[in-house]
Amino acid sequence: MPLPPPLLQIVEWLRAGYPDGVPERDYQPLLALLAKELSPTAPADEADVERVRRHLESVGWHPTDA
């Protein structure tokens, strides 16, 4: 069964940003970043979220891509 297009886009940018897999310490801020992009509220450590955002942007991801 194929993934719905929005979920496929998320998986693609995750693979682009973390081709070797997501480091354990990035799971929570990555989920918070995703939640911020998909919903108005997401509790998270802002420094971690910003670190993950910078990492993903360094490989070409931008929030409007997801």
C-alpha distances in whole Angstrom, upper triangle without the diagonal:
4,7,9,12,15,13,12,16,17,15,17,20,20,19,22,24,24,23,25,23,24,28,28,31,28,26,28,29,26,24,27,27,23,25,28,26,23,26,30,31,30,32,33,35,36,37,34,32,34,34,30,30,33,31,28,30,32,29,28,26,28,27,26,23,21
4,7,9,12,10,9,12,14,12,13,17,17,17,19,22,22,21,23,21,23,26,27,29,27,24,26,27,24,22,25,25,21,23,25,23,21,24,28,29,28,31,31,34,34,35,32,29,31,31,28,27,30,28,25,27,29,25,25,23,24,24,23,20,18
4,6,8,6,6,9,10,9,11,14,14,15,17,19,19,19,21,19,20,24,24,26,24,21,23,24,20,19,22,21,17,19,21,19,17,20,24,25,24,27,27,30,30,31,28,26,28,28,24,24,27,25,22,24,26,23,22,20,21,20,20,17,14
4,6,5,6,9,10,11,12,15,15,16,18,20,21,21,24,22,22,25,26,28,25,22,23,24,20,19,21,20,16,18,20,17,15,18,22,23,23,26,27,30,29,31,28,26,27,28,25,24,27,25,22,24,26,24,22,20,20,19,18,15,13
4,5,5,6,9,10,10,12,14,15,16,18,20,20,23,21,21,25,26,28,24,22,24,23,20,19,21,19,16,17,19,16,14,18,21,23,23,26,27,29,28,30,28,24,26,27,23,22,24,23,20,21,24,21,19,17,17,16,15,12,10
4,5,5,6,9,10,11,13,14,16,17,18,19,22,20,20,23,24,25,21,20,20,20,17,15,17,16,12,14,15,12,11,14,17,19,19,23,23,25,25,27,24,21,23,24,20,19,22,21,18,19,22,20,18,15,15,13,12,10,7
4,5,5,6,9,10,11,12,14,15,16,17,20,17,17,20,21,22,19,17,18,18,15,14,16,15,11,13,15,13,11,15,18,19,19,22,22,24,24,26,23,20,22,23,19,18,21,20,17,19,21,19,18,15,16,14,14,12,9
4,5,5,6,9,10,11,12,14,15,15,18,16,17,21,22,23,20,18,20,20,16,16,18,17,14,16,18,15,14,18,21,23,22,25,24,26,26,27,24,22,23,23,20,19,21,20,17,18,21,18,17,14,16,15,15,12,9
4,5,5,6,9,10,11,12,14,15,18,16,16,20,22,23,19,18,19,19,15,15,17,15,12,15,16,13,13,16,20,21,20,23,23,25,24,25,22,20,21,21,17,16,19,17,14,15,17,15,13,11,12,12,11,8,6
4,5,5,6,9,10,11,12,13,16,14,13,17,18,19,16,14,16,15,11,11,14,12,9,12,13,11,11,14,18,19,17,20,19,21,21,22,19,16,18,18,15,14,16,15,12,14,16,14,13,10,11,11,11,9,6
4,6,5,6,9,10,10,11,13,12,12,16,17,19,15,14,16,16,12,12,15,14,11,14,16,14,14,18,21,21,20,22,21,23,23,23,20,18,20,19,15,15,18,16,13,15,17,14,14,12,14,14,15,12,9
4,5,5,6,9,10,10,13,12,13,17,19,20,17,16,19,18,14,15,18,16,13,17,18,16,16,20,23,24,22,24,23,25,24,24,21,19,20,20,16,15,17,15,12,14,15,12,12,10,13,13,14,10,9
4,5,5,6,8,10,13,12,12,15,17,18,15,14,17,15,12,13,15,13,11,15,16,13,14,18,21,21,20,22,21,22,21,21,18,16,16,16,12,12,13,12,8,10,12,9,9,7,9,10,11,8,7
4,5,5,6,8,10,9,8,12,14,15,12,11,14,13,9,11,14,12,10,14,15,14,15,18,21,21,19,21,19,20,19,19,16,14,16,15,11,11,13,11,8,11,13,10,11,9,12,12,14,11,10
4,6,5,5,8,7,9,12,15,17,14,14,17,16,13,14,17,15,14,18,19,17,18,22,25,25,22,24,22,23,23,22,19,18,19,17,14,14,15,12,10,13,13,10,12,11,14,15,17,13,12
4,6,6,9,10,11,14,17,18,15,15,18,17,14,16,18,16,15,19,19,17,19,22,25,25,23,25,23,23,22,22,19,18,18,16,13,13,13,11,8,10,10,7,8,8,12,14,15,12,12
4,6,9,9,9,11,14,15,12,13,15,14,11,14,16,13,13,17,17,16,18,21,23,23,21,22,20,20,19,18,15,14,14,12,9,10,10,7,5,8,8,6,8,7,11,13,15,12,12
4,5,5,6,8,12,13,10,11,15,14,11,14,16,15,14,18,19,18,20,23,25,25,22,23,20,20,20,19,16,15,16,13,10,12,12,9,8,11,11,9,12,11,14,16,18,16,15
4,6,8,11,14,16,14,14,18,17,15,17,20,18,18,21,22,21,23,26,28,28,25,26,24,24,24,23,19,19,19,17,14,16,16,12,11,14,13,10,13,13,17,18,20,17,17
4,7,9,12,14,13,14,17,18,15,18,20,19,19,22,24,23,25,27,30,29,26,27,24,24,24,23,19,19,20,18,15,17,17,13,13,16,15,13,16,16,20,21,23,21,20
4,6,9,12,10,10,14,15,12,14,17,17,16,19,21,21,22,25,27,26,23,24,21,21,22,21,17,17,19,16,13,16,17,13,13,16,16,14,17,16,19,20,22,20,18
4,6,8,6,7,11,11,9,11,14,14,14,17,18,18,20,22,24,23,20,20,17,18,18,17,14,14,16,13,10,13,14,11,11,15,15,14,16,15,18,18,21,19,17
4,6,5,7,10,11,10,13,15,15,16,18,20,20,22,24,26,24,20,20,17,16,18,16,13,14,15,13,11,14,15,12,13,16,16,16,19,17,20,20,23,22,20
4,5,6,8,10,10,12,14,15,16,18,20,21,22,23,25,23,19,18,15,15,17,16,12,14,16,14,12,16,17,14,15,19,19,19,22,20,22,22,25,24,21
4,6,7,8,9,11,13,14,15,17,18,20,21,22,23,21,17,16,13,12,14,13,9,11,13,11,10,14,15,13,15,18,18,19,21,20,21,21,24,23,21
4,6,6,6,8,10,10,12,14,15,16,18,19,21,19,15,15,12,11,12,11,8,9,11,9,7,10,12,10,11,15,15,16,18,16,17,17,20,19,18
4,6,5,6,9,10,10,12,14,15,16,18,19,17,14,14,11,12,14,14,10,10,13,12,9,12,15,13,13,17,18,18,19,17,18,17,20,19,17
4,5,5,6,9,10,10,12,14,15,16,17,14,11,10,8,9,11,12,8,8,12,12,10,12,15,14,15,18,19,20,21,18,19,17,20,20,17
4,5,5,6,8,10,10,12,14,15,15,13,10,9,6,7,8,9,5,5,8,8,7,9,12,12,12,14,16,17,18,16,16,14,18,18,16
4,5,5,6,9,10,11,12,14,15,14,11,12,10,11,11,12,8,7,9,9,6,8,11,10,10,13,15,15,16,13,14,12,15,15,13
4,5,5,6,9,10,10,11,13,12,9,10,9,11,12,14,11,9,12,13,10,11,15,14,13,16,18,18,18,15,15,13,16,16,13
4,5,5,6,9,10,10,11,9,6,7,6,9,9,11,9,7,10,12,10,10,14,14,14,16,18,19,19,16,15,13,16,16,14
4,5,5,6,9,10,11,10,8,10,8,10,9,11,9,6,8,10,8,7,11,12,11,12,15,16,16,12,12,9,12,13,11
4,5,5,6,8,11,11,9,12,11,13,13,15,13,9,12,13,10,10,14,14,12,13,17,16,16,12,12,9,11,11,8
4,5,5,5,8,7,6,9,10,13,13,16,14,11,13,15,13,12,16,17,15,17,20,20,19,16,15,11,13,14,11
4,6,5,6,6,6,9,10,12,11,14,13,10,12,14,13,11,15,16,15,15,19,20,19,15,13,10,12,13,11
4,6,8,9,9,13,13,15,14,16,15,12,13,15,13,11,15,16,13,14,18,18,16,13,11,7,8,10,8
4,7,9,10,13,14,17,16,19,18,14,16,19,16,14,18,19,16,17,21,21,19,15,14,10,11,12,9
4,6,7,11,13,17,16,19,18,15,17,20,18,16,20,21,19,20,23,24,22,18,16,13,13,15,12
4,7,10,13,16,15,18,18,15,17,20,18,17,20,22,20,21,24,25,24,20,18,14,15,17,15
4,7,10,13,13,16,16,13,16,19,17,17,20,22,20,21,25,26,25,21,19,16,17,19,17
4,6,10,10,14,13,10,13,16,15,14,18,19,18,20,23,24,23,20,18,15,18,19,16
4,7,9,12,12,10,13,15,15,15,19,20,20,21,24,25,25,22,21,18,21,22,19
4,6,9,8,7,10,12,12,13,16,17,17,19,21,23,23,20,19,17,20,21,19
4,6,5,6,9,10,11,12,14,16,17,18,20,22,23,21,20,18,22,23,21
4,5,5,6,9,10,10,12,14,15,16,18,20,21,19,17,16,19,21,19
4,5,5,6,9,10,11,12,14,15,17,19,20,18,18,17,21,22,21
4,5,5,6,9,10,11,12,14,15,17,19,17,17,16,20,20,19
4,5,5,6,9,10,11,12,14,16,17,14,14,12,16,17,16
4,5,5,6,9,10,10,12,15,15,13,13,12,16,17,16
4,5,5,6,9,10,11,13,15,13,14,14,18,18,17
4,5,5,6,9,10,11,13,11,12,12,15,15,14
4,5,5,6,9,10,11,9,8,9,12,13,12
4,5,5,6,9,10,9,10,11,14,14,15
4,6,5,7,9,9,11,12,16,15,15
4,5,5,7,5,8,9,12,11,11
4,5,5,5,6,8,11,10,12
4,6,7,9,12,15,14,15
4,6,9,12,14,12,14
4,7,10,11,9,12
4,7,8,7,8
4,5,5,8
4,5,6
4,6
4
